[in-house]
Amino acid sequence: MYAAGKEGKVILAGAGPGDPELITLKLKNRLADADVIITDRLVNPSIITDHARKDAKVILAGKQGYNDASLTQAEVTALIIEHASAGKTVLRLKGGDVAFFSNVLDELLAVQENNIPFEIIPGITAASGASAYTGIPLTARGYAQGVQFIAFNPNSCFSTEQWKVIATSTDTLVFYMAAKNIVELAEMMLRYSKKPSTGLAVIEQATTIHQQVHITTLKNCAVDFALVQFSSPSLIIVGDVVKLHQEFNWYKSNESGTVFNELEK
């Protein structure tokens, strides 16, 4: 319980990609200490139910792209400062890792400006979770020696030179927030020299019981996925490593499993 005179604190933490067992021991301990938990939509609710104090105040922050009902970043930041300034331990809980394509910088600046103590707890990002739960190593000898993490959404504006660098890279490419414009993504990759037979995997709700994997090639993406609406969150992996899924896929979700297209033939 909150005690009078207690100094407030902010904990910025990643809750992992969805499987509730994929949280750190440090996060588990901080959940038990927090007075206020401000959680994103993609955080598995059972993580809070199983580990937070029963008297903790839980605030659903939303933060869903393209959803006007979500709280704005300014509103989320204001909630953090309000409760921490009142002397409470505030746990700001984000899906995946706290520093991968999140607005952690806005929150860091706010707590710093208000002289509020803070700590950062990393989490397993969606790319690591999707890679592990699909048997697609992001780097592998003979397939890819590097990996790039790229945010690509309908508001992204990449220059021609940027597309050339991305499309000619031999690295594995992992795209966050790209499922809504996947056909455009494939078209741009092909236009700037990525080979048509390059594998492309879409992983829906990675590491959860609802995980589904859809595999095709850049060449066939427009046909295979033109009318598909992928559930959120979805991650896209592009590269030769996608071929490894067929051999090393070990995780069986409650959904229909992998949908193969050209790579299976």
ChimeraX attribute file (.defattr): number of C-alpha atoms within 10 A of each C-alpha:
attribute: neighborCount
match mode: 1-to-1
recipient: residues
	/A:1	11
	/A:2	15
	/A:3	8
	/A:4	9
	/A:5	9
	/A:6	11
	/A:7	15
	/A:8	21
	/A:9	25
	/A:10	26
	/A:11	22
	/A:12	24
	/A:13	28
	/A:14	25
	/A:15	33
	/A:16	29
	/A:17	28
	/A:18	28
	/A:19	18
	/A:20	17
	/A:21	11
	/A:22	16
	/A:23	20
	/A:24	17
	/A:25	9
	/A:26	11
	/A:27	23
	/A:28	16
	/A:29	12
	/A:30	20
	/A:31	25
	/A:32	15
	/A:33	17
	/A:34	24
	/A:35	25
	/A:36	25
	/A:37	24
	/A:38	20
	/A:39	24
	/A:40	22
	/A:41	15
	/A:42	20
	/A:43	21
	/A:44	18
	/A:45	13
	/A:46	13
	/A:47	20
	/A:48	21
	/A:49	11
	/A:50	13
	/A:51	15
	/A:52	22
	/A:53	18
	/A:54	12
	/A:55	10
	/A:56	19
	/A:57	13
	/A:58	17
	/A:59	14
	/A:60	15
	/A:61	21
	/A:62	19
	/A:63	20
	/A:64	16
	/A:65	11
	/A:66	8
	/A:67	9
	/A:68	10
	/A:69	10
	/A:70	17
	/A:71	16
	/A:72	14
	/A:73	16
	/A:74	12
	/A:75	11
	/A:76	23
	/A:77	21
	/A:78	14
	/A:79	18
	/A:80	25
	/A:81	20
	/A:82	14
	/A:83	17
	/A:84	25
	/A:85	19
	/A:86	15
	/A:87	18
	/A:88	24
	/A:89	27
	/A:90	30
	/A:91	27
	/A:92	27
	/A:93	27
	/A:94	28
	/A:95	24
	/A:96	27
	/A:97	23
	/A:98	23
	/A:99	18
	/A:100	20
	/A:101	14
	/A:102	14
	/A:103	13
	/A:104	19
	/A:105	9
	/A:106	13
	/A:107	21
	/A:108	17
	/A:109	12
	/A:110	17
	/A:111	19
	/A:112	11
	/A:113	9
	/A:114	11
	/A:115	12
	/A:116	17
	/A:117	14
	/A:118	17
	/A:119	11
	/A:120	17
	/A:121	17
	/A:122	20
	/A:123	22
	/A:124	20
	/A:125	20
	/A:126	25
	/A:127	23
	/A:128	18
	/A:129	20
	/A:130	27
	/A:131	23
	/A:132	18
	/A:133	23
	/A:134	26
	/A:135	19
	/A:136	23
	/A:137	20
	/A:138	26
	/A:139	17
	/A:140	14
	/A:141	8
	/A:142	8
	/A:143	18
	/A:144	18
	/A:145	12
	/A:146	13
	/A:147	16
	/A:148	14
	/A:149	14
	/A:150	15
	/A:151	12
	/A:152	19
	/A:153	17
	/A:154	13
	/A:155	6
	/A:156	9
	/A:157	9
	/A:158	10
	/A:159	9
	/A:160	11
	/A:161	10
	/A:162	11
	/A:163	18
	/A:164	18
	/A:165	13
	/A:166	20
	/A:167	20
	/A:168	14
	/A:169	17
	/A:170	17
	/A:171	20
	/A:172	24
	/A:173	23
	/A:174	23
	/A:175	22
	/A:176	20
	/A:177	19
	/A:178	22
	/A:179	26
	/A:180	17
	/A:181	13
	/A:182	24
	/A:183	20
	/A:184	16
	/A:185	20
	/A:186	21
	/A:187	16
	/A:188	18
	/A:189	22
	/A:190	20
	/A:191	14
	/A:192	17
	/A:193	15
	/A:194	22
	/A:195	16
	/A:196	16
	/A:197	16
	/A:198	20
	/A:199	22
	/A:200	26
	/A:201	27
	/A:202	25
	/A:203	28
	/A:204	21
	/A:205	24
	/A:206	28
	/A:207	27
	/A:208	21
	/A:209	14
	/A:210	16
	/A:211	24
	/A:212	24
	/A:213	23
	/A:214	18
	/A:215	28
	/A:216	26
	/A:217	23
	/A:218	27
	/A:219	20
	/A:220	20
	/A:221	23
	/A:222	17
	/A:223	12
	/A:224	18
	/A:225	17
	/A:226	13
	/A:227	9
	/A:228	11
	/A:229	9
	/A:230	18
	/A:231	14
	/A:232	16
	/A:233	19
	/A:234	22
	/A:235	23
	/A:236	23
	/A:237	26
	/A:238	24
	/A:239	26
	/A:240	22
	/A:241	26
	/A:242	25
	/A:243	20
	/A:244	15
	/A:245	19
	/A:246	16
	/A:247	10
	/A:248	14
	/A:249	16
	/A:250	12
	/A:251	14
	/A:252	17
	/A:253	16
	/A:254	10
	/A:255	12
	/A:256	11
	/A:257	15
	/A:258	20
	/A:259	13
	/A:260	16
	/A:261	14
	/A:262	14
	/A:263	15
	/A:264	10
	/A:265	5
